[in-house]
Amino acid sequence: MRKSWYHIITEKLWPDYPSETTTQLLRLMVILVVMFIIASANLIIRLLTNPGAGFICDLGVVVTLLLAGICLLNGKKDCLIYLTFTLPLFIYAYYISDFSEHPPCIETVYNSVWWIFGGLLFIFYLAETNYILFFYFFTSIVTIVFQLTRDNHLLDSFSYYHPFTTHPLFILTAFFAAFFFLRTKYMIQLKKQSHQLLDTQQSINKVIQNSSFSVAQIRAERDEEDNVVNLWIEKVNNAFEASFKINLHEVQDQEAEYIFNLLFRHHFDVNKMILFDKKSTREFHAKNQDRWFKVHALKPEYNRFYLIFEDISETKKKIAELEANKKRYKVLLEAIPDIFFVIDKDGTYEDFVIKESDLLKIEDTNIIGSNIYSVGFPENMANKIYRCIKNSLKNNTIETIEYSLNTHNGTFLFEMRLAKLNSHSVISIARDITKRKTAEFNLEKALIKAEESDRLKSAFLANLSHEIRTPLNIITNFTRMLAEPDLEDNERMELSDAISQNGQQLLNMIDNTIHLSKIETGTVEVSMSPCKVNPIIRNIYNRYLPIIPDSKNIRLRMNQDIPNPAFEFTTDYRLLSEALIILVDNAIKYTIKGEVVVGYEMVKNEKINFFVTDTGIGIPEDEKENIFSRFYRVRNHINDSTSGSGLGLAIAQHYVELIGGTLEMESKENEGTKFHFVLPFKDGKGFMKIVS
């Protein structure tokens, strides 16, 4: 804590004087400095403009003020008082003698009165006894009388001043009487206040001494730079002695840090508490005494502190017990349903307890006193609750009800249990069963899905031999027929086409089965590497163009948005090709006439949109939600006449997701279908498009 410049100056000039005296001396010093500056300026002007006899008087004033300053620096107030008695000499020099030019004495007498007033105020401020005042007053009267007598105006001056109250002697006497009256009244009041302050101090000391709290009075020792270098214990009260079993004479004038380290084994830092802590109150645990204390630091004076030690061990013990009980009850409450209510026999809520949660925001005013018919239950549910209340009270049974509740976080499901509390009320325990019901629903849904998948798998496995046998029989028989020598060319061509189609169908079925096996076992490997896009589209085009059946009027087209051969980006070449092959195969299968387009387009040089479109039979609205399900085949005339596993789109969807896309579909029945997915254009190259 730093002192103000005011305290620093006073302690530097008058280190051995009390603060009241130094304050008085500093004020006088300021006044003397101002007077000295004015007097010095007046002396310099006199020297420059009109040097003469008046110079001696001005120099005397400057010398007198210097002497007064020396007396003030030495702290000698009596010296200042005695120098004040030199005022009559300066009045004589300026207004009576021939040392300086001046008007007649009758005209300068008021100037003398104002000089005397200044000295009178000075003595009133410094003098501690009244005899000096009266002596100064007597000297002042003599000075004024002498000034009036100097020009024989003493007697006629009483008729010179009109009215008489303006007479200098009267004014001087009146002012002295008024100042003396005020000083006397001030001294009486000051003495009274001093006695009151003393009594108050004694009362405070008595209160501190007899206080039930342990109190230590500490004094701060400071260096020349006003930094605290040490703290000393001045005294302690009776409670301190009794609490810490140490006597006053053992701690008085001892270093505070040493005593408190002795008492608390370095668990309490008195320097930090007094000098550095911004908080005036803190708690600490004295481990050697197994006691808790709350310490209050007070600073009534600049260098004096009070430390008040409040023993809060019992309070801490009770708080710890309450915390332990709270913890036990909290564990107990968390083991029971979230909310419970007390409801009387008429259905009115009497009390409730709810755990703190964002799920429900319930105010006491919204529940207590309300009826089950007015808190938001539907009428049929309120009637059911009312019947359960009656049954529970009558038969002492536990009634269970499940209901839904709309909250600001959505709809939640609750289970309410009603049990008899007393003869006229029941306790209602409501438990949030949303998660349980959701889990049950999801489990049931998963069970249905698993059963359906199992059924489809069973159907797939049951038909697998038939689906494989049919194309194999065709391939075997038609191959034998090709060996007949008498076949015509057109017949031989038809048999070749049939063998090729059934071989491709058999190959697709085997591929899909292998793909499904890898997906089910999680062994599909994803290998990201630079991949040229245009060759993929070209290879798929070249693969399917020759095998389109002659019975279908289909045109296969490819759309390469960026024809640059160097166009590439990072993805899995194999999975991307497999997904597009499945989609193209699917498009050709369900298209009788029109066109099938496979290709891609850039999206803002940030993504690539791959697509396969056809003008086939399309997909009915009621079948779209199942189109990506495994083993599922849409019911149409093509599927009725051909075989298939129902796995292609599910496999393609899975592969697209593995490389960072989402397979989407747009379709209209009898108009065609479009499958597309967007992939991030990662590490792309050669994507500049030339627009002609």
TIVEX-337473 format. One record per residue (C-alpha): x, y, z; residue in one letter. Coordinates in steps of 0.25 Angstrom, whole numbers, plus 5000, padded with zeros to 4 digits. Example, Ala and Ser with C-alpha at 12.3 -4.5 7.8 and 13.67 -1.06 7.14 Angstrom:
BEGIN
504949825031A
505549965029S
This chain:
BEGIN
500050005000M
500650134996R
500550275003K
500050394997S
501050514994W
500450585005Y
500850485015H
502250465009I
502550615010I
502050625024T
502850505029E
504050555022K
504050695028L
503450665042W
503750515044P
503650525059D
502350605060Y
500850545061P
500050545048S
499150655053E
500350745056T
500950715042T
499650745035T
499650885042Q
501050915039L
500950875024L
499750975022R
500551085029L
501751055020M
500851065007V
500351205013I
501751255016L
502251205002V
501151284995V
501451405004M
502951395001F
502751394986I
501851514987I
502851594996A
503951554987S
503251604975A
502951734982N
504351754986L
504851734972I
503851824966I
504251934977R
505751914973L
505451934958L
504452044959T
504652134971N
505752094980P
505852174993G
505452165008A
504352075005G
505351965000F
505751945015I
504351915019C
504151815007D
505451745010L
505051735025G
503751665021V
504551565012V
505551535023V
504451515034T
503751415024L
505051345023L
505251335038L
503751285039A
504051175029G
505351135037I
504451125049C
503451045042L
504450945036L
504950925050N
503450905055G
503551025065K
502151085065K
502551175077D
503551245068C
502451265058L
501551335068I
502651425073Y
503051465059L
501551505057T
501851615068F
502751685058T
501451735050L
501351865058P
502851895054L
502451875039F
501151965041I
502052065048Y
503052055036A
502052065025Y
500952155030Y
501552235042I
503052265041S
503752345030D
504452215024F
503452215013S
502452315006E
501052295011H
499752365013P
499352425026P
499152335037C
497652355038I
497552305024E
498452175026T
497952135039V
497052025032Y
498251965025N
498851945039S
497551885043V
497551785032W
499051745035W
498651725049I
497451635045F
498451555037G
499351535049G
498151515058L
497651395049L
499051335049F
499151345065I
497751285066F
498151165057Y
499451145065L
499251185079A
498951085089E
498651185101T
497851305102N
498851395108Y
499651415095I
498351455088L
498051565099F
499451605098F
499451615083Y
498151695084F
498651785094F
499851815085T
498951835073S
498151935081I
499352015085V
499852015071T
498552075065I
498552175077V
499952215074F
499652225059Q
498452315062L
499252395072T
500452415062R
499652525055D
498852565067N
497552495062H
497352405074L
496252495080L
495652555067D
495652415061S
494352375069F
493652495061S
494352465048Y
493752335046Y
492252325043H
491552245047P
492352205059F
492352055056T
493352085045T
494352135055H
495652055054P
495752025069L
494351975069F
494451885057I
495751825063L
495051805076T
493851745069A
494651655061F
495451605072F
494251585081A
493551505070A
494851425067F
495051395081F
493651345083F
493751255071L
495051205076R
494551175090T
493351105085K
494251025075Y
495150985087M
494050945095I
493450865084Q
494850805081L
495050765095K
493750705096K
493950625083Q
495350585088S
494650525101H
493650455092Q
494750405083L
495550355095L
494250295101D
493950225088T
495350175087Q
495250115101Q
493950055098S
494449995085I
495749945092N
494749885103K
493849815092V
495149765085I
495749715098Q
494449645103N
494049595089S
493749445087S
494549455074F
496049445075S
496649585071V
498149625068A
498549765067Q
499749785057I
500649895054R
501349915041A
502749965040E
503150035027R
504450075021D
504850215015E
504150175002E
502850145010D
502949995007N
502449905019V
503749835024V
503149765036N
501849735043L
501849745059W
500749695068I
500449805078E
499349725086K
498349615086V
497049605093N
496649505104N
495949415094A
497249405086F
497949365098E
496949255102A
496749205088S
498249185084F
498749165098K
499749275098I
499949395107N
499949545103L
501349565108H
501849445099E
501349505086V
501449655089Q
502449735081D
502849605074Q
502849585058E
501449545054A
502049445043E
502749375054Y
501649365064I
500649315053F
501549215047N
501749165062L
500249155064L
499849095050F
501049025045R
501149115032H
499749085028H
499449235030F
500149345022D
499949475030V
500749565020N
499949515009K
498649535017M
498949675021I
499749735010L
499349664997F
498049594998D
496949684991K
495849614999K
495749655014S
495249515018T
495749375015R
495649235021E
496749145024F
496949005031H
497948995042A
498348855040K
499248845053N
497948885061Q
496948815052D
496148945052R
495549035042W
495649195043F
495049305036K
495949425037V
495549575035H
496549675032A
496249825037L
497049945035K
496550065043P
497850135042E
498950145032Y
499950065040N
499049985048R
498249855045F
497349765052Y
497249615050L
495949555055I
495949405055F
494549335055E
494649185059D
493649125048I
494048975051S
492648935056E
492049005044T
492948935035K
492648805042K
491148825040K
491348865026I
492148745023A
491048655030E
489948725022L
490748705009E
490948555012A
489448545015N
489148625002K
490048534994K
489348405000R
487948464997Y
488348504984K
488848364981V
487548314986L
486748414978L
487448374965E
487148234968A
485648264968I
484748324956P
485048464952D
483848534957I
482848504968F
481548584972F
480648574984V
479148584979I
477948584988D
476648504987K
476048604978D
477248614968G
477848744973T
479348754974Y
479848774988E
481348764985D
482448714975F
483948694974V
484648694961I
486148674958K
486848794951E
486748764936S
486548834923D
485448734920L
484348794928L
484248944933K
483148934944I
482849054953E
482249034967D
481149134963T
480749044951N
480548914959I
480248944973I
478748964975G
478448914961S
477548804957N
477948684948I
476848734939Y
477548864937S
479048834935V
478948784921G
478448644921F
477448604911P
476048574918E
476048424916N
477448424922M
477048514934A
475848424936N
476748304936K
477648364946I
476548404955Y
475948264955R
477348204959C
477448304970I
476148254976K
476548114974N
477848134981S
477248204993L
476148104994K
476947974992N
478348014996N
478847974982T
479948024973I
479348074960E
480148084947T
479848174935I
480648214923E
480448344915Y
481148444906S
481548584909L
481848694900N
483048784904T
483948894898H
484948784895N
483948694888G
482948584892T
483348484903F
482748364909L
482548344924F
482048234933E
481248284945M
481148194958R
480048234968L
480248184982A
479448224995K
480148325004L
479148345014N
477648345016S
477348465007H
478548464997S
479448384988V
480848394983I
481048394968S
482348354963I
482648384948A
483748324941R
484348364927D
484248234919I
484448304905T
485848234903K
485248104908R
484048114899K
484948164887T
485848044889A
484647944889E
484148014877F
485448004870N
485747864875L
484347824869E
484647894856K
486047834855A
485347694858L
484347714847I
485447764838K
486347644842A
485247544839E
484947614826E
486447604822S
486447464827D
485247424819R
485847494807L
487147424809K
486447294810S
485647324797A
486947364791F
487647234795L
486447144792A
486447204778N
487947214776L
488047074771S
486947104761H
487447234757E
488847174754I
488347044748R
487447114738T
488547194731P
489447074732L
488446984726N
488247084714I
489747104713I
490046954713T
488846914703N
489047024694F
490546994693T
490246854689R
489246904679M
490346994673L
491046864670A
489946824660E
490546834646P
489146864639D
488846994647L
488647114639E
489447244641D
488247314647N
487947204657E
489447194661R
489447344663M
488147334672E
488847224680L
490047304682S
489347424687D
488547334697A
489847274702I
490447414704S
489247474711Q
489147354721N
490647354723G
490647504726Q
489447474735Q
490147364743L
491347444744L
490647564750N
489947474760M
491247414764I
491947554765D
490747604774N
490847494783T
492347514785I
492147664787H
491047634797L
491947534805S
493047644806K
492047754810I
491447654821E
492847624826T
493347764825G
494547724817T
494347824805V
495647904804E
495648044800V
496948094793S
496948244790M
497848284778S
497948374766P
496848324756C
496648364742K
495148384740V
494948374725N
495548234723P
494548184733I
493348234725I
493948184712R
494248044718N
492848034723I
492348084709Y
493147984702N
492747874711R
491247884710Y
491147934695L
491447794689P
490547724698I
489247804697I
488147694692P
487747714678D
486347704683S
486447834690K
486447974683N
487448034692I
488548144689R
489648144699L
490348284701R
491448334709M
491548484714N
492948534717Q
492848674723D
494348694722I
494948624710P
496348654715N
497148514715P
497848564728A
496648594735F
496748514749E
496448524764F
496648434776T
495648324778T
495548174778D
495648134764Y
495047994766R
493848034775L
493548144766L
493548054754S
492747944761E
491648044765A
491548104751L
491547964744I
490347914754I
489548044750L
489848034735V
489447884736D
488247914743N
487848024733A
488047934721I
487247824728K
485947914730Y
486047994717T
485247934705I
485548054696K
486148184696G
487548214702E
488448194714V
489448304717V
490648284726V
491448404730G
491848514739Y
491848664740E
492648764748M
492048844760V
492748974762K
494148914760N
493948854774E
493148724772K
492748624761I
491348574759N
491348434753F
490048394747F
489348274739V
488048314733T
487048224725D
485748234718T
485248104723G
483948054731I
484348144743G
483948114758I
482548124764P
482448224775E
482048114785D
483348034782E
484348154783K
484548134798E
484947994796N
485848004784I
487148004792F
486747884801S
487547754800R
486847634792F
485747724788Y
485247724774R
484147824769V
482947744764R
482847774749N
482747694736H
484247694734I
484547634747N
483447534746D
484147484733S
485547484737T
486447444749S
487247524759G
487747544773S
487147674777G
488547724782L
489147814771G
488647944776L
488947914790A
490347884787I
490448004778A
489948094789Q
490948034799H
492148054790Y
491748194787V
491648224802E
493048164804L
493648264794I
492948384800G
491648394793G
490148374794T
489448294783L
488148364780E
487048334770M
485948404762E
484948324755S
483548334748K
482748214744E
482848184729N
483748304727E
485148264732G
486048264744T
487248344748K
488348294758F
489348394762H
490448424773F
491348534776V
492848514780L
493848624785P
494848664774F
496048634783K
497448664777D
496748684764G
497548714751K
497248754737G
495848804739F
495948934731M
494748934721K
494948994708I
493649064703V
493649094688S
